[in-house]
Amino acid sequence: MAQQRPQYTQYVFNNFLLNPALSGIENYTDVKAGYRSQWTGLQGAPVTSYLTVNAPLGSDFINGDATEMPTAGGTDPASRSYTQYYQAAPPHHGIGFTLVTDKAGPITATNIDATYAYHIGLTSTLNLAVGVAAGVSRTTLNTSELTLFTPNDPAIDNGSPGVWSPDLGVGVWAYSSNYYFGASVQSLLPQKLYYDSKNTVYQNKSVPQYFFTAGYKLFLSDDLSLMPSVMIKEIQPVPFTYDVNMKLSFRDVFWIGGSYRRADSFGVLAGFNISSLINVGYSYDITTSALNTVSNGTHEIVLGILLNNRYNVTCPQHSF
């Protein structure tokens, strides 16, 4: 009884991983590649790799900066004065792509999805986006890594090593200059997993995974902003869990932060906006559960590339 999708600490750097409504939220093509090694030192611990790409569609949005700012990003998004000029983005579409591979012991899960979102301004400073992710998933069981109590166990021998199944997720996201909130669900269509044996009563199926996210930006000075956020995850029959995060941002140059995941870990996070082309994020989780006796913690790194960045912004203007 555990989550069937990977968990992330650096989702605060890439909420698109959890919610397709963020497709096309920025005024450039956002490419991110991530790698997560969970519970290092523990044999068979989860290892996750992912690639996400999303981009806006619509000339009114693409030909104008995401916040109607001057060239090179104008006002720093981490500054107090940013809110004085912020405007809701013009109605536009967004498209995207996600590829996630997660290996835990003998089980490997792969999800490939295309995403679409539509963004509309509810007020002069508040946007609402609705998105959908659709694709395929595959979960495989490497029986060569299993040591069976019963040789030729029919629950394994009569099963399929893996099958491609349809995958569907939906999400909604509301955002302004200094706050956001959203909800999404992944694995909306329950599917059989790595085997379907006729000789066992066990039915391995995927279950929907629900996410609720919110964040707020507090301006400490013209150079510093504090951004608390929370993510609630509901998956049956897994116990209810949540993350609490805090980011301190210095202009549009770098940010540091911390996170707490209920009954699991504390995390230290950092991100650097190296240029208008490249940014990077890193996190280290300190395990607080009983696994801390065999685990050396969790590492996660994300590399971001900002393509078609015509206004040379160095950090997100609509997501933070």
C-alpha positions as CSV (number, residue, x, y, z in Angstrom):
1,M,0.0,0.0,0.0
2,A,2.0,3.0,-1.3
3,Q,1.9,5.7,-4.0
4,Q,2.0,4.4,-7.5
5,R,3.4,7.6,-9.0
6,P,6.8,9.0,-8.0
7,Q,7.0,11.7,-5.4
8,Y,9.0,14.9,-5.8
9,T,10.6,17.6,-3.7
10,Q,11.4,19.9,-6.6
11,Y,7.8,20.1,-7.8
12,V,7.9,23.6,-6.3
13,F,10.3,24.3,-9.2
14,N,8.1,22.5,-11.7
15,N,4.4,22.3,-10.7
16,F,3.7,21.2,-14.3
17,L,4.7,17.7,-13.2
18,L,1.6,17.5,-11.1
19,N,-0.9,19.7,-12.9
20,P,-1.4,19.9,-16.7
21,A,-3.2,23.2,-16.3
22,L,0.3,24.9,-16.2
23,S,0.9,24.0,-19.8
24,G,1.9,27.3,-21.6
25,I,1.7,29.4,-18.4
26,E,5.0,31.2,-19.3
27,N,5.9,33.3,-22.4
28,Y,8.6,30.8,-23.5
29,T,9.0,27.1,-24.1
30,D,9.9,25.6,-20.7
31,V,12.0,22.5,-20.8
32,K,13.0,20.7,-17.6
33,A,14.9,17.4,-17.1
34,G,15.0,15.9,-13.6
35,Y,16.6,13.1,-11.8
36,R,15.7,11.9,-8.3
37,S,17.5,9.2,-6.2
38,Q,15.4,8.4,-3.2
39,W,16.7,6.8,0.0
40,T,20.3,6.5,-1.3
41,G,22.2,3.6,0.2
42,L,19.1,1.3,0.2
43,Q,19.2,-1.4,-2.4
44,G,16.2,-1.2,-4.8
45,A,15.2,2.3,-3.6
46,P,13.2,4.4,-6.1
47,V,15.0,6.2,-8.9
48,T,13.0,8.6,-11.0
49,S,13.9,10.4,-14.3
50,Y,11.7,12.8,-16.1
51,L,11.5,15.2,-19.0
52,T,8.8,17.9,-19.3
53,V,8.2,20.4,-22.1
54,N,5.4,23.0,-22.3
55,A,4.8,26.1,-24.5
56,P,2.1,28.7,-25.0
57,L,0.0,29.2,-28.2
58,G,-1.7,32.5,-29.1
59,S,-0.1,35.5,-30.7
60,D,-1.6,38.0,-28.2
61,F,0.3,36.2,-25.4
62,I,3.5,35.2,-27.3
63,N,4.0,38.6,-28.9
64,G,3.6,40.3,-25.6
65,D,5.6,39.6,-22.4
66,A,3.8,37.3,-19.9
67,T,3.1,40.3,-17.7
68,E,3.2,43.1,-20.3
69,M,6.7,43.9,-19.1
70,P,9.5,45.6,-21.1
71,T,12.3,43.7,-22.8
72,A,14.6,41.7,-20.5
73,G,11.8,41.0,-18.0
74,G,11.3,44.5,-16.7
75,T,10.5,44.5,-13.0
76,D,12.0,41.7,-11.0
77,P,9.2,39.2,-10.2
78,A,10.5,38.8,-6.7
79,S,10.2,42.5,-5.9
80,R,7.3,44.4,-4.3
81,S,6.8,46.7,-7.3
82,Y,6.1,43.7,-9.5
83,T,2.5,43.7,-8.4
84,Q,2.0,47.3,-9.4
85,Y,2.4,46.4,-13.1
86,Y,1.2,42.8,-13.2
87,Q,-1.6,42.1,-15.6
88,A,-3.5,38.9,-16.2
89,A,-2.3,37.1,-19.3
90,P,-4.4,37.3,-22.5
91,P,-6.5,34.2,-23.2
92,H,-4.3,31.6,-24.8
93,H,-3.7,27.9,-25.2
94,G,-0.8,25.8,-23.9
95,I,0.5,22.4,-24.9
96,G,3.1,20.2,-23.3
97,F,4.7,16.8,-23.0
98,T,5.8,14.7,-20.0
99,L,7.9,11.5,-19.9
100,V,8.4,10.0,-16.4
101,T,10.2,6.7,-15.6
102,D,10.3,5.4,-12.1
103,K,12.1,2.3,-10.9
104,A,11.6,0.8,-7.5
105,G,13.2,-2.6,-7.0
106,P,11.9,-5.0,-9.7
107,I,9.1,-2.6,-10.7
108,T,9.5,0.0,-13.4
109,A,6.7,2.4,-14.3
110,T,6.7,4.7,-17.4
111,N,4.2,7.4,-18.2
112,I,4.1,9.3,-21.4
113,D,1.5,12.1,-21.7
114,A,0.6,15.0,-24.0
115,T,-1.0,18.0,-22.2
116,Y,-3.3,20.9,-23.2
117,A,-4.5,23.9,-21.2
118,Y,-6.6,27.0,-21.8
119,H,-5.8,30.2,-19.9
120,I,-8.3,32.9,-19.4
121,G,-8.3,36.1,-17.3
122,L,-11.0,36.2,-14.7
123,T,-10.1,39.7,-13.5
124,S,-7.4,42.2,-14.6
125,T,-4.9,40.4,-12.3
126,L,-6.2,36.8,-11.9
127,N,-5.9,34.0,-14.4
128,L,-7.7,30.6,-14.5
129,A,-6.3,27.7,-16.4
130,V,-7.9,24.3,-17.1
131,G,-5.8,21.4,-18.4
132,V,-5.8,17.8,-19.4
133,A,-3.1,15.2,-19.8
134,A,-3.6,12.1,-21.9
135,G,-1.2,9.4,-22.9
136,V,-0.1,5.9,-22.0
137,S,1.4,4.2,-19.0
138,R,3.2,0.9,-18.6
139,T,4.3,-0.9,-15.4
140,T,6.6,-3.9,-15.7
141,L,7.9,-6.5,-13.2
142,N,11.4,-7.8,-13.7
143,T,10.9,-11.4,-12.4
144,S,14.7,-12.1,-12.6
145,E,15.1,-9.7,-9.6
146,L,12.7,-11.7,-7.5
147,T,13.5,-14.5,-5.0
148,L,10.3,-16.7,-4.8
149,F,9.3,-18.6,-1.7
150,T,7.5,-21.0,-4.0
151,P,9.4,-21.9,-7.2
152,N,7.4,-21.3,-10.3
153,D,4.8,-19.3,-8.4
154,P,1.7,-19.2,-10.6
155,A,1.0,-15.7,-9.5
156,I,4.1,-14.7,-11.4
157,D,4.5,-17.3,-14.1
158,N,1.0,-16.9,-15.4
159,G,1.1,-13.2,-15.5
160,S,2.1,-10.6,-18.1
161,P,5.4,-8.8,-17.6
162,G,3.7,-5.5,-18.6
163,V,1.1,-3.9,-20.9
164,W,0.5,-0.4,-22.2
165,S,-2.6,1.2,-20.8
166,P,-4.3,4.6,-21.4
167,D,-3.5,7.4,-18.9
168,L,-5.6,10.4,-18.1
169,G,-5.2,13.4,-15.8
170,V,-6.9,16.7,-15.4
171,G,-6.2,19.9,-13.5
172,V,-7.2,23.5,-12.7
173,W,-4.9,26.3,-11.7
174,A,-5.6,29.9,-10.6
175,Y,-2.8,32.4,-10.4
176,S,-2.0,36.0,-9.9
177,S,1.1,38.1,-9.1
178,N,1.5,36.9,-5.5
179,Y,-0.6,33.8,-5.1
180,Y,-1.7,30.6,-6.8
181,F,-3.9,27.6,-6.0
182,G,-4.9,24.5,-7.9
183,A,-6.1,21.0,-7.9
184,S,-5.3,18.0,-10.1
185,V,-5.8,14.3,-10.4
186,Q,-3.5,11.7,-12.0
187,S,-4.2,8.1,-13.1
188,L,-7.9,9.0,-13.5
189,L,-8.6,5.8,-15.3
190,P,-7.8,2.7,-13.1
191,Q,-5.8,0.2,-15.0
192,K,-4.4,-3.2,-14.4
193,L,-0.7,-3.1,-13.5
194,Y,2.2,-5.4,-14.2
195,Y,0.4,-8.8,-14.2
196,D,-3.0,-10.3,-14.3
197,S,-2.9,-13.9,-13.1
198,K,-6.0,-16.1,-13.3
199,N,-4.8,-18.1,-10.3
200,T,-4.7,-15.4,-7.7
201,V,-7.3,-13.2,-6.0
202,Y,-5.0,-10.2,-6.0
203,Q,-6.0,-7.5,-8.4
204,N,-3.2,-5.0,-9.0
205,K,-4.7,-1.8,-10.3
206,S,-3.8,1.9,-10.5
207,V,-5.8,4.3,-8.4
208,P,-6.5,8.0,-8.8
209,Q,-4.1,10.4,-7.1
210,Y,-5.4,13.8,-6.0
211,F,-3.2,16.9,-5.4
212,F,-4.2,20.2,-3.9
213,T,-1.6,23.0,-4.1
214,A,-1.5,26.7,-2.9
215,G,1.2,29.3,-2.5
216,Y,1.6,32.9,-1.5
217,K,4.4,35.5,-2.0
218,L,5.3,37.9,0.8
219,F,7.5,40.8,0.0
220,L,10.2,41.4,2.7
221,S,12.0,44.1,0.7
222,D,12.6,45.2,-2.8
223,D,15.1,42.4,-3.2
224,L,13.8,39.6,-1.0
225,S,10.5,37.7,-1.1
226,L,9.2,34.8,1.0
227,M,7.0,32.2,-0.6
228,P,5.2,29.7,1.6
229,S,3.3,26.9,-0.1
230,V,1.5,23.7,0.7
231,M,0.7,20.5,-1.3
232,I,-1.9,18.0,0.0
233,K,-2.0,14.5,-1.6
234,E,-4.9,12.1,-1.3
235,I,-4.5,8.5,-2.5
236,Q,-6.6,5.6,-1.3
237,P,-5.7,3.6,0.7
238,V,-2.5,5.4,1.5
239,P,-2.6,7.6,4.6
240,F,-3.3,11.3,4.1
241,T,-0.1,13.3,3.5
242,Y,1.0,16.8,2.9
243,D,4.1,18.9,2.1
244,V,4.8,22.4,3.6
245,N,7.4,24.5,1.8
246,M,9.1,27.8,2.2
247,K,11.2,29.6,-0.4
248,L,13.3,32.8,0.1
249,S,14.1,34.4,-3.2
250,F,16.7,37.1,-3.9
251,R,15.6,39.1,-6.9
252,D,15.5,36.9,-10.0
253,V,19.0,35.4,-9.2
254,F,18.6,32.5,-6.8
255,W,16.3,31.1,-4.1
256,I,16.8,28.8,-1.1
257,G,14.1,27.0,0.9
258,G,13.0,24.2,3.1
259,S,10.2,21.6,3.1
260,Y,8.6,19.1,5.4
261,R,6.7,16.0,4.3
262,R,4.4,14.5,6.9
263,A,5.9,11.5,8.6
264,D,8.6,11.2,5.9
265,S,11.3,13.9,5.6
266,F,12.7,17.3,5.9
267,G,14.2,18.9,2.7
268,V,16.7,21.6,1.8
269,L,16.2,23.2,-1.6
270,A,18.0,25.7,-3.8
271,G,17.7,27.1,-7.2
272,F,19.8,29.3,-9.5
273,N,18.7,31.4,-12.5
274,I,22.0,31.2,-14.4
275,S,20.9,33.1,-17.5
276,S,17.9,33.7,-19.7
277,L,18.5,30.2,-21.1
278,I,19.4,28.0,-18.1
279,N,18.2,27.5,-14.6
280,V,18.8,24.7,-12.1
281,G,17.3,23.4,-8.9
282,Y,18.6,21.0,-6.3
283,S,17.1,19.4,-3.2
284,Y,18.3,17.1,-0.4
285,D,15.7,15.2,1.8
286,I,16.6,14.0,5.2
287,T,14.5,10.9,6.0
288,T,12.6,11.1,9.3
289,S,10.8,7.7,9.0
290,A,12.3,4.4,10.2
291,L,14.1,4.2,6.8
292,N,16.6,6.7,8.2
293,T,18.5,3.7,9.6
294,V,19.3,2.4,6.2
295,S,19.0,5.5,4.0
296,N,21.5,8.3,3.3
297,G,18.7,10.7,2.2
298,T,17.3,11.7,-1.1
299,H,18.9,13.8,-3.9
300,E,16.9,15.5,-6.7
301,I,18.3,17.8,-9.4
302,V,16.4,19.6,-12.1
303,L,17.9,21.4,-15.2
304,G,15.7,24.0,-16.9
305,I,16.0,25.5,-20.4
306,L,14.1,28.5,-21.5
307,L,13.6,28.3,-25.3
308,N,12.1,31.0,-27.5
309,N,12.7,33.4,-24.7
310,R,12.2,36.5,-26.7
311,Y,12.1,38.8,-23.8
312,N,15.1,37.3,-22.1
313,V,13.4,36.8,-18.7
314,T,15.6,34.9,-16.3
315,C,12.9,33.4,-14.0
316,P,9.2,32.5,-14.3
317,Q,6.8,35.5,-14.5
318,H,3.5,33.7,-13.8
319,S,4.6,30.7,-11.7
320,F,6.9,30.8,-8.7
